[in-house]
């Protein structure tokens, strides 16, 4: 299984709360509406920063983790017509797309 981790920054002019609301109320339903999500995505998690006084303020507004059976399924998902034409165009409405950091990984569980 492979995991794609993406660090996200909200688009300029948008508050952090507006970003969270848009992602939850508009973008997530859009993502879940395409059949390829059920076909290819095994797990999808969105994490958002919480205050932690001994750590510096977060640089990113959220982290997305998406699990796929293999790299080929991940590629098929992101290249599907529905993702390309329905989901991906929505990203500019709430993300600074140029600032996204992506990392394709395999996990090694230690504990």
C-alpha positions as CSV (number, residue, x, y, z in Angstrom):
1,X,0.0,0.0,0.0
2,X,1.2,3.5,-0.8
3,X,0.3,6.8,0.9
4,X,0.3,10.2,-0.7
5,X,0.9,12.9,1.9
6,X,0.2,16.5,0.8
7,X,0.9,19.7,2.9
8,X,-1.6,22.4,2.0
9,X,-1.7,26.2,2.2
10,X,-4.9,28.2,1.9
11,X,-5.2,30.6,-1.0
12,X,-4.4,34.3,-0.3
13,X,-7.2,36.4,1.0
14,X,-8.9,33.4,2.7
15,X,-8.9,33.0,6.5
16,X,-8.0,29.7,8.1
17,X,-11.6,29.2,9.1
18,X,-12.9,29.9,5.6
19,X,-10.4,27.4,4.3
20,X,-11.6,24.8,6.8
21,X,-15.2,25.4,6.0
22,X,-14.7,25.3,2.2
23,X,-12.7,22.1,2.4
24,X,-15.3,20.4,4.6
25,X,-18.5,21.8,3.1
26,X,-17.7,22.1,-0.6
27,X,-14.5,20.3,-1.6
28,X,-14.9,17.1,0.4
29,X,-18.4,16.4,-1.0
30,X,-17.1,17.0,-4.5
31,X,-14.3,14.5,-3.9
32,X,-16.6,11.9,-2.5
33,X,-19.1,12.4,-5.4
34,X,-16.9,10.8,-8.1
35,X,-16.9,7.0,-8.4
36,X,-13.1,6.8,-8.6
37,X,-12.8,7.8,-5.0
38,X,-14.5,4.5,-3.9
39,X,-12.8,2.6,-6.6
40,X,-9.2,3.6,-5.8
41,X,-8.9,5.4,-2.5
42,X,-8.5,3.0,0.5
43,X,-8.3,5.7,3.2
44,X,-8.4,9.5,3.2
45,X,-7.5,11.7,6.2
46,X,-7.3,15.4,6.6
47,X,-5.3,16.7,9.6
48,X,-5.3,20.4,10.7
49,X,-2.9,22.1,13.1
50,X,-3.8,22.5,16.7
51,X,-2.2,25.0,19.1
52,X,1.0,23.6,20.7
53,X,2.7,26.3,22.8
54,X,6.2,24.7,22.7
55,X,6.2,24.4,18.9
56,X,6.5,27.1,16.3
57,X,3.3,28.3,14.5
58,X,2.4,25.9,11.6
59,X,3.5,26.8,8.1
60,X,0.7,24.8,6.5
61,X,-3.0,24.9,7.0
62,X,-3.7,21.1,6.6
63,X,-2.2,17.8,5.7
64,X,-3.9,15.3,3.5
65,X,-3.1,11.6,3.5
66,X,-4.5,9.3,0.8
67,X,-3.9,5.6,0.7
68,X,-4.0,3.5,-2.4
69,X,-3.2,-0.2,-3.1
70,X,-0.3,0.8,-5.4
71,X,1.2,3.6,-7.4
72,X,-0.7,2.5,-10.5
73,X,-4.1,3.0,-8.7
74,X,-3.0,6.3,-7.4
75,X,-2.0,7.4,-10.9
76,X,-5.3,6.1,-12.3
77,X,-7.3,8.1,-9.7
78,X,-5.5,11.4,-10.3
79,X,-5.6,11.0,-14.1
80,X,-9.3,10.0,-14.2
81,X,-11.6,12.2,-16.2
82,X,-13.7,12.9,-13.2
83,X,-10.8,14.0,-11.0
84,X,-9.3,16.1,-13.8
85,X,-12.5,17.8,-14.8
86,X,-14.5,17.9,-11.5
87,X,-12.3,17.8,-8.5
88,X,-9.0,19.3,-9.5
89,X,-10.4,22.6,-10.9
90,X,-11.9,23.3,-7.5
91,X,-8.5,23.3,-5.8
92,X,-7.8,26.9,-6.8
93,X,-10.9,28.0,-4.9
94,X,-9.3,27.3,-1.6
95,X,-5.6,26.3,-2.0
96,X,-2.4,28.0,-3.0
97,X,-1.7,25.2,-5.5
98,X,1.8,26.3,-6.1
99,X,2.7,25.8,-2.4
100,X,1.5,22.2,-2.1
101,X,4.2,19.7,-1.0
102,X,3.6,16.1,-2.1
103,X,5.4,13.0,-0.9
104,X,4.5,9.4,-2.1
105,X,5.4,7.0,0.7
106,X,5.3,3.5,2.1
107,X,4.8,3.3,5.9
108,X,7.0,1.4,8.3
109,X,5.1,1.0,11.5
110,X,7.3,1.0,14.6
111,X,4.8,0.9,17.4
